[in-house]
Amino acid sequence: MTENAAWLNEQIDQLAQQQVKFTDRAFWLALKQLIAEQDRRADQLGGEVDGRTWSPDQW
Amino acid sequence: MKTLVLVAHPHLADSSSQQFLKESLPATGIDWEWLDGQQTIDVNQEQSMLRQADRVILQFPLYWFAAPASLKQWEDSVLTRKFVYGDHRYPLAGKELGVVVTTGMPGKAFQRGGAEGLTLDAALAPLAAVAQRAKMTWLPILAIHQFGYLNENEKLQLVVRYQRYLTQPQPDSLTSRQNWFAERLPGMIDRLPADQQTKGKLIASVFDQKSADLDQLTDTLALIKEQSDD
């Protein structure tokens, strides 16, 4: 996990902990999970872009 | 989207899972009805509610590989042949039908060789057949196994999983999930106390930026793929 991601997670965790309603807490924590999914997907897509760009047979 | 939730459970007040799901209902866009709580079934009223809904959710505990009797009674009274397809008008066509089922056994029991030896898809096939007959779209089942064993974190996750099952457009892709959260974020930030709003907005802006970055990456990749196909 990058420093930025860890910082963002901490912000969301803090916000979630401050919510009185269980369902509000659930929303922010689920958003945290979704952001982790976004980061994973961005890594994968970025890797695929690099891989496809690096194709010597098409140079 | 308007969602109609029909709950079949003979002892609703005693069910911690059903009470939990009721507390987790999204604030808007939901009609919720407890089938066992009605003295008589008002067929016209039920049919009218079905007509108005975009998504219909049947919610119940699994009793002997099927829904409790009240759901069958409701089906037999409300889903008349004439209403569903008899006059060739198919008023339910294009609507979605989903099932939220709770089980006392773990998920792994519901497979061949498992303790129950039957998948939930197989057990609930008659409901899927009703959907097909009515020209409805069948949603993948949301199964909640052994609710009593869930820890705090799993319960928190279940809240949003359930809300999304009731209100998020299909398919359940990353894009759909992003849109679902993006739609709700402004309202959730408004609900925050004043001293927490800055943090909420900051989180939302990072989320929006990540969504935009992903869109751009997806576009770039599509372009590269298109060129390499030439």
Contacts between the chains, C-beta under 8 A, distances in Angstrom:
chain1	res1	chain2	res2	distance
A	8	B	203	7.0
A	8	B	206	5.8
A	11	B	199	5.9
A	11	B	202	6.9
A	11	B	203	6.0
A	12	B	203	5.8
A	14	B	199	7.3
A	15	B	192	7.6
A	15	B	196	6.2
A	15	B	199	5.3
A	15	B	200	6.4
A	15	B	203	6.8
A	18	B	193	8.0
A	18	B	196	6.0
A	22	B	23	7.3
A	22	B	156	7.3
A	22	B	159	6.9
A	23	B	23	7.1
A	23	B	24	6.0
A	23	B	159	5.4
A	23	B	163	8.0
A	24	B	188	7.1
A	24	B	191	6.8
A	25	B	156	6.3
A	26	B	24	7.7
A	26	B	156	4.4
A	26	B	157	7.3
A	26	B	159	3.6
A	26	B	160	5.2
A	27	B	159	7.8
A	27	B	160	6.3
A	27	B	184	7.1
A	27	B	188	5.7
A	28	B	188	7.6
A	28	B	203	7.7
A	29	B	153	7.9
A	29	B	156	5.5
A	29	B	157	7.5
A	30	B	156	7.7
A	30	B	157	6.7
A	30	B	159	7.7
A	30	B	160	3.8
A	30	B	181	7.7
A	31	B	181	5.7
A	31	B	185	7.7
A	31	B	203	7.1
A	31	B	207	6.7
A	33	B	157	7.6
A	34	B	177	5.8
A	34	B	178	7.0
A	34	B	181	5.9
A	34	B	207	7.8
A	35	B	206	7.4
A	35	B	207	6.0
A	35	B	210	6.3
A	37	B	174	6.2
A	37	B	177	7.6
A	38	B	174	7.4
A	38	B	178	7.4
A	38	B	207	7.7
A	38	B	210	4.5
A	38	B	211	7.0
A	38	B	214	5.9
A	39	B	210	7.3
A	41	B	174	6.0
A	41	B	214	6.1
A	42	B	210	7.0
A	42	B	213	6.2
A	42	B	214	5.7
A	42	B	217	6.1
A	45	B	214	7.1
A	45	B	217	4.2
A	45	B	218	6.5
A	45	B	221	5.8
A	46	B	217	6.3
A	48	B	221	5.9
A	49	B	217	6.7
A	49	B	220	5.7
A	49	B	221	5.5
A	49	B	224	6.5
A	52	B	221	7.4
A	52	B	224	4.9
A	52	B	225	7.3
A	52	B	228	6.6
A	53	B	224	6.7
A	55	B	228	7.5
A	58	B	228	7.0
